[in-house]
Amino acid sequence: MKICQDRELGGSIPPLHTKKTKIRNIIMSDDKNKKGYQDKSKINTKEKYEMDYWKKELNVSSQQITGAVKATGSNSVKKIKEYLKNKK
């Protein structure tokens, strides 16, 4: 570990950031244990369980959902619903 030399502090102190610093308890946006607002407002087309849910909820195929995401440039449920509604 590198040591910072600071005369005013009277000695050696470890730096705040090193390559070996471990970051703990990071909440990822796709944390399957976290079922909050974020998960309800977005469609993750790469997760099978989400696609299965939204296919059933919107009564469309996975291809239609993927196409809507590409056409709108967004994975927002609101925008996808609006796009699919106008498409019918």
Summary of the structure (lengths in Angstrom):
residues: 88
radius of gyration: 22.9
end to end distance: 62.3
largest distance: 73.0
contacts: 162
relative contact order: 0.11
helix: 43%
strand: 9%
